Amino acid sequence: MANHELGAVFGNCKSFYGKARVETTSWGKVLISYTTRVAEIIDGKAVVYGTHSKTTLRHIREFLLQNGFAAEGKAQIERDYMTGEAQSL
């Protein structure tokens, strides 16, 4: 399993200062924001487990965009990528 810091490519910040990490496994990619698993890409499908804070939403948006997914804003991300369990939280 490879682990690296999520870089800031699409946003207007220079860095996420180590607060967002991506783990690459044999089955996909996992986004860790602070210490919480917030999104995954498995077999080419993105799943978001909750947008949480504004900062975590920025991490999720960046992660999705870097992996070729649409990430227009919170409403679109929640509609298109959130699981039913996460939406009910």
C-alpha positions in Angstrom: 0.0 0.0 0.0 1.4 3.4 -1.0 0.6 6.5 1.0 1.2 10.1 -0.1 0.1 13.7 0.8 -2.8 15.1 -1.3 -1.3 18.0 -3.3 -3.3 21.2 -4.0 -3.7 21.4 -7.8 -7.2 22.7 -8.5 -7.8 24.8 -5.4 -6.5 28.2 -4.6 -4.4 27.1 -1.6 -0.7 26.2 -1.9 -0.9 23.0 0.2 -3.1 21.0 2.6 -0.1 20.9 5.1 -0.3 17.1 5.6 -3.9 17.1 6.7 -5.1 15.2 3.6 -3.5 11.9 2.6 -4.2 9.3 -0.1 -3.6 5.6 0.4 -3.3 3.6 -2.8 -4.2 -0.1 -2.5 -4.6 -3.0 -4.8 -8.4 -2.3 -5.0 -8.4 1.5 -5.3 -7.6 4.8 -3.5 -8.7 6.1 -0.1 -8.7 9.8 1.0 -7.9 10.4 4.7 -8.8 13.9 5.9 -7.2 14.6 9.2 -7.6 11.1 10.6 -11.0 10.2 9.0 -11.6 8.1 5.9 -13.9 10.4 3.9 -13.8 9.1 0.3 -12.7 6.2 -1.8 -12.3 5.3 -5.5 -13.0 1.6 -6.0 -13.1 0.0 -9.5 -13.4 3.4 -11.1 -16.3 4.5 -8.9 -16.1 7.4 -6.3 -17.8 7.1 -2.9 -17.9 9.9 -0.4 -18.7 9.1 3.3 -19.5 12.6 4.4 -18.4 16.2 3.6 -17.9 17.0 7.3 -16.2 20.5 7.5 -15.4 23.1 4.8 -11.8 22.0 4.9 -12.6 18.3 4.4 -14.9 19.3 1.6 -12.0 21.0 -0.1 -9.9 17.8 0.4 -12.7 15.7 -1.2 -13.2 18.1 -4.1 -9.4 18.1 -4.8 -9.3 14.3 -4.6 -12.2 13.9 -7.0 -10.9 16.4 -9.5 -7.4 14.9 -9.5 -9.0 11.5 -10.3 -11.2 12.7 -13.2 -14.5 13.1 -11.4 -16.8 16.1 -11.4 -16.7 18.1 -8.2 -18.7 21.3 -8.7 -19.8 21.9 -5.1 -21.1 20.3 -1.9 -24.6 19.6 -3.3 -23.3 17.9 -6.5 -20.8 15.9 -4.5 -23.4 14.7 -2.0 -25.9 13.9 -4.7 -23.5 12.0 -7.0 -21.1 10.3 -4.6 -22.5 9.9 -1.1 -23.7 6.6 0.0 -27.2 6.3 1.5 -25.7 5.7 5.0 -23.6 8.8 4.9 -26.5 11.0 3.7 -28.6 9.9 6.7 -25.9 10.9 9.3 
